[in-house]
Amino acid sequence: MPRSKEIPEDVKEKIIFYHKSGKGYKAISKIMGLHRSTVRTIISKWKTLGTVMNLPRSGRPTKISPRTQRKIIQEVTKKPEITSKELQASLALAKIRVHDSTIRRRLGQIRKREIVSKRKTLQKKKINACVLFENNLQEDSQVYEENLLKTEVAEVEVFI
């Protein structure tokens, strides 16, 4: 077996069975086709923990369960323009509390970029302020050009 593969539990149980029947590491490794050190580690793990199961890895548990994730995907595919806040509210009805940024992050992770929920649109006040600023800027540039033309005409008249 390649080194990076995990050994199935039934193989580990066979190793433990052979060990209980009195066979040594070398004999078990020959029967199972594994390295002696592998057999030794499996047996020592069984002696310390009392089990041969593959234990869960360390790490923070996920906030969104696979079932919740399927629900999010289903809602987003049904209605692509749904916002993450609306998704959060619909999940809250099902008594699932998740932050909206977590929902956006999960949608990005599952490669649903084309249907990712929208963020909050620009507010009306901000849009109006931007439009006013642009209009004032254009008016100022027109006034500046007129003043520039007047000064150029005045300079030409002075030199004539």
ChimeraX attribute file (.defattr): number of C-alpha atoms within 10 A of each C-alpha:
attribute: neighborCount
match mode: 1-to-1
recipient: residues
	/A:1	9
	/A:2	7
	/A:3	8
	/A:4	6
	/A:5	7
	/A:6	9
	/A:7	15
	/A:8	11
	/A:9	13
	/A:10	11
	/A:11	12
	/A:12	19
	/A:13	17
	/A:14	13
	/A:15	23
	/A:16	21
	/A:17	13
	/A:18	17
	/A:19	16
	/A:20	11
	/A:21	9
	/A:22	11
	/A:23	14
	/A:24	14
	/A:25	19
	/A:26	14
	/A:27	14
	/A:28	22
	/A:29	18
	/A:30	11
	/A:31	11
	/A:32	14
	/A:33	11
	/A:34	15
	/A:35	15
	/A:36	15
	/A:37	12
	/A:38	14
	/A:39	22
	/A:40	17
	/A:41	11
	/A:42	17
	/A:43	22
	/A:44	13
	/A:45	14
	/A:46	16
	/A:47	12
	/A:48	8
	/A:49	10
	/A:50	10
	/A:51	16
	/A:52	20
	/A:53	14
	/A:54	10
	/A:55	7
	/A:56	6
	/A:57	6
	/A:58	6
	/A:59	6
	/A:60	6
	/A:61	7
	/A:62	7
	/A:63	15
	/A:64	16
	/A:65	11
	/A:66	10
	/A:67	8
	/A:68	14
	/A:69	15
	/A:70	12
	/A:71	14
	/A:72	21
	/A:73	18
	/A:74	12
	/A:75	13
	/A:76	20
	/A:77	15
	/A:78	11
	/A:79	12
	/A:80	15
	/A:81	13
	/A:82	17
	/A:83	20
	/A:84	23
	/A:85	18
	/A:86	12
	/A:87	20
	/A:88	19
	/A:89	17
	/A:90	16
	/A:91	16
	/A:92	12
	/A:93	9
	/A:94	9
	/A:95	9
	/A:96	15
	/A:97	14
	/A:98	15
	/A:99	14
	/A:100	17
	/A:101	13
	/A:102	14
	/A:103	22
	/A:104	20
	/A:105	11
	/A:106	18
	/A:107	21
	/A:108	15
	/A:109	10
	/A:110	10
	/A:111	10
	/A:112	15
	/A:113	11
	/A:114	10
	/A:115	17
	/A:116	22
	/A:117	23
	/A:118	13
	/A:119	14
	/A:120	9
	/A:121	7
	/A:122	8
	/A:123	8
	/A:124	9
	/A:125	8
	/A:126	10
	/A:127	11
	/A:128	11
	/A:129	11
	/A:130	11
	/A:131	11
	/A:132	12
	/A:133	12
	/A:134	12
	/A:135	12
	/A:136	11
	/A:137	12
	/A:138	12
	/A:139	12
	/A:140	12
	/A:141	12
	/A:142	12
	/A:143	12
	/A:144	12
	/A:145	12
	/A:146	12
	/A:147	12
	/A:148	12
	/A:149	12
	/A:150	12
	/A:151	12
	/A:152	12
	/A:153	11
	/A:154	11
	/A:155	11
	/A:156	10
	/A:157	9
	/A:158	8
	/A:159	6
	/A:160	5
